[in-house]
Amino acid sequence: MQAFSRSMRGHSVHEPPPLAEKLTEDPVTSKTAQSTVTCVYLANIAMNWRKVTVIWCKNLMNHSLSIRTDSLEGDFHITCKIDLKPWHFWSKKGYKSFEVEGNHVEVYWDLRSAKFVGGPEPNQDFYVALVCDEEVVLLLGDMKKKAYKRTKSRPSMVEAVMYYKKENVFAKKSFATRVRFDEKRKEHDIVVESSTSGLKDPEMWISIDGIVLVHVKNLQWKFRGNQTVMVNMLPVQVFWDVHDWLFSNPGTGHGLFIFKPGAPDSESDYDREGGEFCGDSDNSISSAYYSTQSLNTTASDFCLFLHAYKLE
């Protein structure tokens, strides 16, 4: 917890421009809420490990999928964006191609029958395939046979590895997500519930697969903390910071929850990553792992970041 606290305090704070300041002061409403799910993978493209970022985004008007592939040095990236608007049925199956440092890369997708459970990311009956040199270097979804048949490509010799997932969730009291801590095991349902108004002291509950594993009473004094829980015999570290829920204007801040499989080490993983790993920054999160371009990524290297925004 000390490393987590140091990390939260260690971020430099810059004065936002007037417009940014104005936007952060306005409460988030159901009309302005934009749910996003960001998954970052290491994929072997043209014999090199590259960071591939997949972003599912949805609001009242738009629904999109973006796939970003970084250069080897990470100094630039190529982005392929796919609009999945409900009234554009034709866009739910398609194909695009682009160049990554001289390498021809193709994206195939079929989301016509995709099932969504509240969020912007589908959970079944779909595929998204990233292809290079007649190899499927990244395959999302459960329709794998159809993906290989359509792309006329073989599976990659080395599977892509997801090493972090970040999700923005908007709700009043209950925030839900799904995650697979180990690719060989089933997905788990995570629900964060809270009671931060009324006469009673604020409380918070974190449940996994319907079982409450974390119960925090007197939340006004314990708004930052951590606890290790067991999920199907696998230890999972849970960190939380809900300061903004309690002490900021309603709708202007979010609660941060981090779920990391594996038991805590005597010397924290976060300390070894320079104290930036648990921060609320995409750059700090990604840079911590991008330097480890190897095949040694395991379940304990994965992290789920849940940003929970309270709607009024």
C-alpha positions as YAML, in Angstrom:
chain: A
units: angstrom
residues:
- id: 1
  name: MET
  ca: [0.00, 0.00, 0.00]
- id: 2
  name: GLN
  ca: [2.91, 2.33, 0.69]
- id: 3
  name: ALA
  ca: [4.09, 2.00, -2.90]
- id: 4
  name: PHE
  ca: [0.55, 2.63, -4.15]
- id: 5
  name: SER
  ca: [0.25, 5.76, -2.02]
- id: 6
  name: ARG
  ca: [3.65, 7.01, -3.10]
- id: 7
  name: SER
  ca: [2.69, 6.47, -6.71]
- id: 8
  name: MET
  ca: [-0.55, 8.40, -6.32]
- id: 9
  name: ARG
  ca: [1.30, 11.30, -4.72]
- id: 10
  name: GLY
  ca: [4.23, 11.17, -7.11]
- id: 11
  name: HIS
  ca: [2.50, 12.33, -10.28]
- id: 12
  name: SER
  ca: [3.36, 15.82, -11.38]
- id: 13
  name: VAL
  ca: [0.34, 18.09, -11.67]
- id: 14
  name: HIS
  ca: [0.22, 20.69, -14.41]
- id: 15
  name: GLU
  ca: [-2.15, 23.60, -14.54]
- id: 16
  name: PRO
  ca: [-4.86, 22.76, -17.11]
- id: 17
  name: PRO
  ca: [-5.79, 25.28, -19.77]
- id: 18
  name: PRO
  ca: [-9.05, 27.19, -19.12]
- id: 19
  name: LEU
  ca: [-11.08, 24.94, -21.44]
- id: 20
  name: ALA
  ca: [-9.81, 21.74, -19.82]
- id: 21
  name: GLU
  ca: [-10.52, 23.20, -16.40]
- id: 22
  name: LYS
  ca: [-14.05, 24.07, -17.49]
- id: 23
  name: LEU
  ca: [-14.66, 20.55, -18.78]
- id: 24
  name: THR
  ca: [-13.48, 18.90, -15.59]
- id: 25
  name: GLU
  ca: [-15.74, 21.11, -13.48]
- id: 26
  name: ASP
  ca: [-18.89, 20.08, -15.37]
- id: 27
  name: PRO
  ca: [-20.58, 17.02, -13.83]
- id: 28
  name: VAL
  ca: [-20.64, 13.87, -15.93]
- id: 29
  name: THR
  ca: [-24.18, 12.97, -17.01]
- id: 30
  name: SER
  ca: [-25.71, 10.04, -18.87]
- id: 31
  name: LYS
  ca: [-25.71, 12.22, -22.01]
- id: 32
  name: THR
  ca: [-21.99, 13.07, -21.84]
- id: 33
  name: ALA
  ca: [-20.76, 9.70, -20.53]
- id: 34
  name: GLN
  ca: [-18.48, 7.86, -22.93]
- id: 35
  name: SER
  ca: [-17.71, 4.27, -21.95]
- id: 36
  name: THR
  ca: [-14.36, 2.96, -23.14]
- id: 37
  name: VAL
  ca: [-12.47, -0.30, -22.86]
- id: 38
  name: THR
  ca: [-8.74, -0.20, -23.66]
- id: 39
  name: CYS
  ca: [-6.81, -3.46, -24.07]
- id: 40
  name: VAL
  ca: [-3.07, -3.42, -24.73]
- id: 41
  name: TYR
  ca: [-1.31, -6.44, -26.23]
- id: 42
  name: LEU
  ca: [2.18, -7.48, -27.18]
- id: 43
  name: ALA
  ca: [1.95, -9.00, -30.68]
- id: 44
  name: ASN
  ca: [4.65, -10.40, -32.93]
- id: 45
  name: ILE
  ca: [4.37, -8.43, -36.18]
- id: 46
  name: ALA
  ca: [6.96, -9.02, -38.91]
- id: 47
  name: MET
  ca: [9.29, -10.81, -36.47]
- id: 48
  name: ASN
  ca: [9.22, -7.97, -33.96]
- id: 49
  name: TRP
  ca: [7.26, -7.49, -30.74]
- id: 50
  name: ARG
  ca: [5.03, -4.45, -30.96]
- id: 51
  name: LYS
  ca: [2.47, -2.85, -28.70]
- id: 52
  name: VAL
  ca: [-1.06, -3.07, -30.12]
- id: 53
  name: THR
  ca: [-3.77, -0.99, -28.41]
- id: 54
  name: VAL
  ca: [-7.42, -1.91, -28.99]
- id: 55
  name: ILE
  ca: [-9.99, 0.69, -27.88]
- id: 56
  name: TRP
  ca: [-13.75, 0.08, -27.82]
- id: 57
  name: CYS
  ca: [-15.68, 3.33, -27.35]
- id: 58
  name: LYS
  ca: [-19.41, 4.03, -27.03]
- id: 59
  name: ASN
  ca: [-21.65, 6.98, -26.18]
- id: 60
  name: LEU
  ca: [-25.21, 7.94, -27.05]
- id: 61
  name: MET
  ca: [-24.34, 8.79, -30.66]
- id: 62
  name: ASN
  ca: [-21.32, 6.72, -31.64]
- id: 63
  name: HIS
  ca: [-19.79, 3.28, -31.27]
- id: 64
  name: SER
  ca: [-16.28, 2.69, -32.57]
- id: 65
  name: LEU
  ca: [-13.29, 0.36, -32.53]
- id: 66
  name: SER
  ca: [-9.73, 1.67, -32.88]
- id: 67
  name: ILE
  ca: [-6.61, -0.44, -33.33]
- id: 68
  name: ARG
  ca: [-3.29, 1.33, -32.80]
- id: 69
  name: THR
  ca: [0.06, -0.25, -33.64]
- id: 70
  name: ASP
  ca: [3.19, 1.38, -32.24]
- id: 71
  name: SER
  ca: [6.56, 1.59, -33.91]
- id: 72
  name: LEU
  ca: [9.47, -0.40, -32.51]
- id: 73
  name: GLU
  ca: [10.84, 2.65, -30.72]
- id: 74
  name: GLY
  ca: [7.37, 3.77, -29.66]
- id: 75
  name: ASP
  ca: [7.90, 7.25, -31.10]
- id: 76
  name: PHE
  ca: [4.94, 7.07, -33.50]
- id: 77
  name: HIS
  ca: [1.93, 4.88, -34.19]
- id: 78
  name: ILE
  ca: [-0.54, 3.90, -36.89]
- id: 79
  name: THR
  ca: [-4.26, 3.97, -36.04]
- id: 80
  name: CYS
  ca: [-7.05, 2.13, -37.82]
- id: 81
  name: LYS
  ca: [-10.53, 3.31, -36.77]
- id: 82
  name: ILE
  ca: [-13.78, 1.45, -37.46]
- id: 83
  name: ASP
  ca: [-17.17, 3.09, -36.92]
- id: 84
  name: LEU
  ca: [-19.82, 0.68, -35.63]
- id: 85
  name: LYS
  ca: [-22.86, 2.95, -35.59]
- id: 86
  name: PRO
  ca: [-26.11, 1.04, -35.02]
- id: 87
  name: TRP
  ca: [-27.66, 2.35, -38.23]
- id: 88
  name: HIS
  ca: [-24.65, 1.35, -40.36]
- id: 89
  name: PHE
  ca: [-25.12, -2.40, -40.50]
- id: 90
  name: TRP
  ca: [-22.65, -2.69, -43.39]
- id: 91
  name: SER
  ca: [-19.83, -1.39, -41.22]
- id: 92
  name: LYS
  ca: [-20.15, -4.30, -38.78]
- id: 93
  name: LYS
  ca: [-18.29, -6.56, -41.19]
- id: 94
  name: GLY
  ca: [-15.32, -5.30, -43.12]
- id: 95
  name: TYR
  ca: [-11.66, -5.15, -44.00]
- id: 96
  name: LYS
  ca: [-8.94, -2.50, -43.89]
- id: 97
  name: SER
  ca: [-5.21, -2.47, -44.56]
- id: 98
  name: PHE
  ca: [-2.34, -0.20, -43.61]
- id: 99
  name: GLU
  ca: [1.46, -0.10, -43.47]
- id: 100
  name: VAL
  ca: [3.55, -0.46, -40.32]
- id: 101
  name: GLU
  ca: [7.15, 0.50, -41.05]
- id: 102
  name: GLY
  ca: [7.01, -1.08, -44.51]
- id: 103
  name: ASN
  ca: [5.01, -4.13, -43.40]
- id: 104
  name: HIS
  ca: [1.55, -4.73, -44.89]
- id: 105
  name: VAL
  ca: [-1.01, -5.28, -42.09]
- id: 106
  name: GLU
  ca: [-4.68, -6.18, -42.56]
- id: 107
  name: VAL
  ca: [-7.66, -5.98, -40.19]
- id: 108
  name: TYR
  ca: [-10.73, -8.19, -40.68]
- id: 109
  name: TRP
  ca: [-13.81, -7.97, -38.48]
- id: 110
  name: ASP
  ca: [-17.33, -9.39, -38.21]
- id: 111
  name: LEU
  ca: [-19.55, -7.89, -35.50]
- id: 112
  name: ARG
  ca: [-22.94, -8.47, -37.13]
- id: 113
  name: SER
  ca: [-24.05, -10.99, -34.48]
- id: 114
  name: ALA
  ca: [-21.94, -9.63, -31.62]
- id: 115
  name: LYS
  ca: [-23.49, -9.71, -28.14]
- id: 116
  name: PHE
  ca: [-22.87, -6.74, -25.84]
- id: 117
  name: VAL
  ca: [-23.51, -6.73, -22.09]
- id: 118
  name: GLY
  ca: [-23.84, -3.06, -21.20]
- id: 119
  name: GLY
  ca: [-20.35, -1.93, -22.23]
- id: 120
  name: PRO
  ca: [-18.78, -1.06, -25.59]
- id: 121
  name: GLU
  ca: [-16.81, -4.33, -25.87]
- id: 122
  name: PRO
  ca: [-18.61, -7.42, -27.22]
- id: 123
  name: ASN
  ca: [-18.37, -10.64, -25.23]
- id: 124
  name: GLN
  ca: [-19.37, -13.29, -27.82]
- id: 125
  name: ASP
  ca: [-20.29, -14.08, -31.44]
- id: 126
  name: PHE
  ca: [-17.66, -11.91, -33.13]
- id: 127
  name: TYR
  ca: [-14.07, -11.74, -34.31]
- id: 128
  name: VAL
  ca: [-11.45, -9.09, -35.03]
- id: 129
  name: ALA
  ca: [-8.28, -10.36, -36.70]
- id: 130
  name: LEU
  ca: [-4.99, -8.58, -37.29]
- id: 131
  name: VAL
  ca: [-3.01, -10.24, -40.10]
- id: 132
  name: CYS
  ca: [0.60, -9.82, -41.27]
- id: 133
  name: ASP
  ca: [2.59, -12.10, -43.61]
- id: 134
  name: GLU
  ca: [-0.39, -14.51, -43.83]
- id: 135
  name: GLU
  ca: [-0.34, -14.97, -40.06]
- id: 136
  name: VAL
  ca: [-3.12, -13.96, -37.66]
- id: 137
  name: VAL
  ca: [-0.95, -12.08, -35.16]
- id: 138
  name: LEU
  ca: [-3.86, -10.94, -32.97]
- id: 139
  name: LEU
  ca: [-7.31, -12.56, -32.80]
- id: 140
  name: LEU
  ca: [-10.15, -11.23, -30.65]
- id: 141
  name: GLY
  ca: [-13.50, -12.92, -30.12]
- id: 142
  name: ASP
  ca: [-14.84, -16.46, -30.11]
- id: 143
  name: MET
  ca: [-15.49, -17.01, -33.84]
- id: 144
  name: LYS
  ca: [-11.94, -18.18, -34.49]
- id: 145
  name: LYS
  ca: [-12.69, -20.74, -37.22]
- id: 146
  name: LYS
  ca: [-14.59, -18.16, -39.28]
- id: 147
  name: ALA
  ca: [-11.74, -15.68, -38.83]
- id: 148
  name: TYR
  ca: [-9.09, -18.12, -40.12]
- id: 149
  name: LYS
  ca: [-11.32, -19.14, -43.04]
- id: 150
  name: ARG
  ca: [-12.02, -15.57, -44.11]
- id: 151
  name: THR
  ca: [-8.46, -14.29, -43.74]
- id: 152
  name: LYS
  ca: [-7.00, -17.42, -45.39]
- id: 153
  name: SER
  ca: [-4.18, -17.12, -42.86]
- id: 154
  name: ARG
  ca: [-2.57, -19.44, -40.34]
- id: 155
  name: PRO
  ca: [-2.31, -18.86, -36.59]
- id: 156
  name: SER
  ca: [0.79, -17.02, -35.45]
- id: 157
  name: MET
  ca: [3.63, -19.15, -34.13]
- id: 158
  name: VAL
  ca: [3.49, -17.04, -30.97]
- id: 159
  name: GLU
  ca: [0.17, -15.83, -29.58]
- id: 160
  name: ALA
  ca: [-0.33, -12.20, -28.65]
- id: 161
  name: VAL
  ca: [-0.41, -11.45, -24.91]
- id: 162
  name: MET
  ca: [-2.67, -8.90, -23.23]
- id: 163
  name: TYR
  ca: [-0.80, -7.19, -20.42]
- id: 164
  name: TYR
  ca: [-3.24, -4.56, -19.30]
- id: 165
  name: LYS
  ca: [-6.87, -3.57, -19.62]
- id: 166
  name: LYS
  ca: [-8.42, -0.26, -18.66]
- id: 167
  name: GLU
  ca: [-12.15, 0.37, -18.52]
- id: 168
  name: ASN
  ca: [-14.17, 3.54, -17.91]
- id: 169
  name: VAL
  ca: [-17.55, 2.68, -16.36]
- id: 170
  name: PHE
  ca: [-20.39, 5.12, -15.62]
- id: 171
  name: ALA
  ca: [-23.10, 4.32, -13.05]
- id: 172
  name: LYS
  ca: [-24.77, 5.66, -9.92]
- id: 173
  name: LYS
  ca: [-23.85, 3.03, -7.36]
- id: 174
  name: SER
  ca: [-22.84, -0.25, -9.02]
- id: 175
  name: PHE
  ca: [-19.91, -0.66, -11.45]
- id: 176
  name: ALA
  ca: [-19.47, -3.95, -13.29]
- id: 177
  name: THR
  ca: [-16.81, -5.39, -15.57]
- id: 178
  name: ARG
  ca: [-15.50, -8.76, -16.73]
- id: 179
  name: VAL
  ca: [-11.90, -9.94, -16.80]
- id: 180
  name: ARG
  ca: [-9.83, -13.04, -17.41]
- id: 181
  name: PHE
  ca: [-6.91, -13.10, -14.96]
- id: 182
  name: ASP
  ca: [-5.47, -16.14, -16.74]
- id: 183
  name: GLU
  ca: [-6.06, -16.91, -20.43]
- id: 184
  name: LYS
  ca: [-6.45, -20.59, -19.53]
- id: 185
  name: ARG
  ca: [-9.27, -19.90, -17.07]
- id: 186
  name: LYS
  ca: [-12.78, -18.53, -17.33]
- id: 187
  name: GLU
  ca: [-13.79, -14.88, -17.22]
- id: 188
  name: HIS
  ca: [-14.77, -13.39, -13.86]
- id: 189
  name: ASP
  ca: [-17.54, -10.91, -13.09]
- id: 190
  name: ILE
  ca: [-16.35, -7.98, -10.96]
- id: 191
  name: VAL
  ca: [-18.84, -5.62, -9.31]
- id: 192
  name: VAL
  ca: [-17.98, -2.57, -7.19]
- id: 193
  name: GLU
  ca: [-20.86, -1.18, -5.13]
- id: 194
  name: SER
  ca: [-20.89, 1.75, -2.77]
- id: 195
  name: SER
  ca: [-23.07, 3.75, -0.44]
- id: 196
  name: THR
  ca: [-21.63, 7.24, -0.11]
- id: 197
  name: SER
  ca: [-24.73, 9.29, 0.69]
- id: 198
  name: GLY
  ca: [-27.28, 9.33, 3.46]
- id: 199
  name: LEU
  ca: [-26.99, 9.28, 7.24]
- id: 200
  name: LYS
  ca: [-24.91, 6.11, 7.48]
- id: 201
  name: ASP
  ca: [-21.13, 6.08, 7.19]
- id: 202
  name: PRO
  ca: [-19.96, 5.47, 3.59]
- id: 203
  name: GLU
  ca: [-19.28, 1.82, 2.71]
- id: 204
  name: MET
  ca: [-17.96, -0.08, -0.30]
- id: 205
  name: TRP
  ca: [-18.20, -3.68, -1.46]
- id: 206
  name: ILE
  ca: [-16.11, -5.42, -4.14]
- id: 207
  name: SER
  ca: [-17.41, -8.80, -5.29]
- id: 208
  name: ILE
  ca: [-16.03, -11.31, -7.79]
- id: 209
  name: ASP
  ca: [-18.38, -13.90, -9.26]
- id: 210
  name: GLY
  ca: [-21.11, -12.86, -6.83]
- id: 211
  name: ILE
  ca: [-19.00, -13.27, -3.67]
- id: 212
  name: VAL
  ca: [-18.11, -10.17, -1.64]
- id: 213
  name: LEU
  ca: [-14.35, -10.36, -1.12]
- id: 214
  name: VAL
  ca: [-13.68, -6.77, 0.00]
- id: 215
  name: HIS
  ca: [-15.94, -4.84, 2.39]
- id: 216
  name: VAL
  ca: [-14.74, -1.41, 3.48]
- id: 217
  name: LYS
  ca: [-16.57, 0.33, 6.31]
- id: 218
  name: ASN
  ca: [-15.89, 3.95, 7.32]
- id: 219
  name: LEU
  ca: [-14.89, 4.66, 3.74]
- id: 220
  name: GLN
  ca: [-14.29, 8.33, 4.52]
- id: 221
  name: TRP
  ca: [-11.20, 7.21, 6.50]
- id: 222
  name: LYS
  ca: [-10.22, 4.29, 4.26]
- id: 223
  name: PHE
  ca: [-10.71, 5.80, 0.82]
- id: 224
  name: ARG
  ca: [-7.30, 4.43, -0.24]
- id: 225
  name: GLY
  ca: [-6.26, 0.89, 0.47]
- id: 226
  name: ASN
  ca: [-5.39, -2.56, -0.77]
- id: 227
  name: GLN
  ca: [-6.20, -6.17, 0.01]
- id: 228
  name: THR
  ca: [-5.20, -9.56, -1.42]
- id: 229
  name: VAL
  ca: [-8.11, -11.93, -2.11]
- id: 230
  name: MET
  ca: [-8.35, -15.49, -3.44]
- id: 231
  name: VAL
  ca: [-10.18, -16.13, -6.72]
- id: 232
  name: ASN
  ca: [-10.37, -19.85, -7.60]
- id: 233
  name: MET
  ca: [-7.20, -20.50, -5.61]
- id: 234
  name: LEU
  ca: [-5.41, -17.63, -7.38]
- id: 235
  name: PRO
  ca: [-4.29, -14.66, -5.27]
- id: 236
  name: VAL
  ca: [-5.41, -11.30, -6.67]
- id: 237
  name: GLN
  ca: [-4.23, -7.95, -5.32]
- id: 238
  name: VAL
  ca: [-6.96, -5.30, -5.17]
- id: 239
  name: PHE
  ca: [-6.11, -1.59, -4.84]
- id: 240
  name: TRP
  ca: [-8.58, 1.26, -4.57]
- id: 241
  name: ASP
  ca: [-8.61, 5.05, -4.41]
- id: 242
  name: VAL
  ca: [-12.08, 6.62, -4.12]
- id: 243
  name: HIS
  ca: [-11.02, 10.02, -2.75]
- id: 244
  name: ASP
  ca: [-12.91, 11.88, -5.50]
- id: 245
  name: TRP
  ca: [-16.15, 10.07, -4.72]
- id: 246
  name: LEU
  ca: [-16.16, 11.55, -1.25]
- id: 247
  name: PHE
  ca: [-14.34, 14.87, -1.44]
- id: 248
  name: SER
  ca: [-14.84, 16.24, -4.98]
- id: 249
  name: ASN
  ca: [-17.84, 17.83, -6.62]
- id: 250
  name: PRO
  ca: [-20.33, 15.17, -7.77]
- id: 251
  name: GLY
  ca: [-19.54, 13.85, -11.23]
- id: 252
  name: THR
  ca: [-16.12, 15.52, -11.52]
- id: 253
  name: GLY
  ca: [-13.88, 12.67, -10.38]
- id: 254
  name: HIS
  ca: [-13.68, 8.90, -10.49]
- id: 255
  name: GLY
  ca: [-12.75, 5.98, -8.30]
- id: 256
  name: LEU
  ca: [-9.68, 4.00, -9.35]
- id: 257
  name: PHE
  ca: [-9.56, 0.22, -8.85]
- id: 258
  name: ILE
  ca: [-6.64, -2.00, -9.80]
- id: 259
  name: PHE
  ca: [-6.77, -5.80, -9.94]
- id: 260
  name: LYS
  ca: [-3.45, -7.61, -10.30]
- id: 261
  name: PRO
  ca: [-3.16, -11.42, -10.15]
- id: 262
  name: GLY
  ca: [-0.38, -12.84, -8.04]
- id: 263
  name: ALA
  ca: [0.70, -12.49, -4.44]
- id: 264
  name: PRO
  ca: [2.46, -9.25, -3.41]
- id: 265
  name: ASP
  ca: [6.24, -9.48, -3.43]
- id: 266
  name: SER
  ca: [8.44, -8.41, -0.55]
- id: 267
  name: GLU
  ca: [9.68, -5.68, -2.87]
- id: 268
  name: SER
  ca: [6.63, -4.30, -4.61]
- id: 269
  name: ASP
  ca: [6.24, -4.65, -8.37]
- id: 270
  name: TYR
  ca: [5.33, -0.98, -8.40]
- id: 271
  name: ASP
  ca: [8.57, 0.04, -6.75]
- id: 272
  name: ARG
  ca: [10.54, -1.91, -9.34]
- id: 273
  name: GLU
  ca: [8.70, -0.14, -12.13]
- id: 274
  name: GLY
  ca: [9.83, 3.23, -10.84]
- id: 275
  name: GLY
  ca: [6.80, 4.11, -8.71]
- id: 276
  name: GLU
  ca: [4.70, 5.04, -11.75]
- id: 277
  name: PHE
  ca: [2.98, 1.75, -12.45]
- id: 278
  name: CYS
  ca: [-0.14, 2.31, -10.41]
- id: 279
  name: GLY
  ca: [-0.63, 5.87, -11.52]
- id: 280
  name: ASP
  ca: [-3.61, 7.16, -13.45]
- id: 281
  name: SER
  ca: [-1.69, 7.67, -16.68]
- id: 282
  name: ASP
  ca: [-1.71, 5.65, -19.89]
- id: 283
  name: ASN
  ca: [1.88, 6.61, -20.63]
- id: 284
  name: SER
  ca: [3.20, 5.47, -17.27]
- id: 285
  name: ILE
  ca: [1.28, 2.21, -17.44]
- id: 286
  name: SER
  ca: [2.34, 1.27, -20.94]
- id: 287
  name: SER
  ca: [5.98, 2.32, -20.65]
- id: 288
  name: ALA
  ca: [6.42, 0.13, -17.59]
- id: 289
  name: TYR
  ca: [5.79, -2.99, -19.63]
- id: 290
  name: TYR
  ca: [6.75, -2.03, -23.17]
- id: 291
  name: SER
  ca: [10.39, -2.27, -22.22]
- id: 292
  name: THR
  ca: [9.91, -5.98, -21.41]
- id: 293
  name: GLN
  ca: [9.37, -7.17, -24.99]
- id: 294
  name: SER
  ca: [9.80, -10.87, -24.33]
- id: 295
  name: LEU
  ca: [7.90, -14.14, -24.29]
- id: 296
  name: ASN
  ca: [8.06, -14.33, -20.51]
- id: 297
  name: THR
  ca: [4.81, -12.46, -19.91]
- id: 298
  name: THR
  ca: [2.63, -14.45, -17.47]
- id: 299
  name: ALA
  ca: [-0.69, -14.00, -15.72]
- id: 300
  name: SER
  ca: [1.07, -12.12, -12.91]
- id: 301
  name: ASP
  ca: [2.16, -9.45, -15.42]
- id: 302
  name: PHE
  ca: [-1.45, -8.53, -16.24]
- id: 303
  name: CYS
  ca: [-3.39, -5.67, -14.62]
- id: 304
  name: LEU
  ca: [-6.98, -4.47, -14.83]
- id: 305
  name: PHE
  ca: [-7.59, -0.75, -14.25]
- id: 306
  name: LEU
  ca: [-11.22, 0.18, -13.55]
- id: 307
  name: HIS
  ca: [-12.14, 3.87, -13.60]
- id: 308
  name: ALA
  ca: [-15.57, 4.22, -11.96]
- id: 309
  name: TYR
  ca: [-17.43, 7.47, -12.68]
- id: 310
  name: LYS
  ca: [-20.49, 8.25, -10.54]
- id: 311
  name: LEU
  ca: [-23.49, 9.68, -12.40]
- id: 312
  name: GLU
  ca: [-25.80, 12.06, -10.60]
...
